Amino acid sequence: MRSSLKRKRGGYGVYDGETRAKIARYAIDNGVAGASRYFSTDLGRKVSETTVRSMRDAYVRVRKQHGDDPKTLARSPRGAPTLLGDLEGEVQQYIRRVRVQGGVINARTVMAAVEDIVEKNARHKLRKNGGHIVITSALAKSILRRMGLDGQRQTKPNKERQDNAKIQ
């Protein structure tokens, strides 16, 4: 019987951008296997050939795009892309502006903001226009969570701003 506590895989190695670029440059000059052997001894842990190969390929892509040798090599993004894509930043920026001005931010206001921004910039992406974006409260809550606005404590209006509005 197999123990449920047994790990199937080892931990993943995390390399900073400079180390990734060094490994990739070494792999270009000395081959993937040579780079794997060299950096496994240099770093004190196994660096697989697959890892070296992916770093080398990413390095070559960046060098081809920018035309010069990069000093650092960024990791590839993790997780699935957001449903809104490039419009996510615009939605978040709008929500931050509303909060600064003292407005209430909740799932309903986020849903309205998403609908307006997508309608204005890329209406073909909305489901009602044949696209893939369906605006739900789950989408709104996901945006709030990525912004660090989970729960109610950060979505209430600014009390000081409300008091100033009553005076004027």
Secondary structure, DSSP 8 states (H G I E B T S, - for coil): ---TT--SS-------HHHHHHHHHHHHHH-HHHHHHHHHHHHTS---HHHHHHHHHHHHHHHHHHSS--S-------S---SSTTHHHHHHHHHHHHHHTT----HHHHHHHHHHHHHHHHGGGBGGGTSSB---HHHHHHHHHHTT--SSTTTS--HHHHHHHHH-
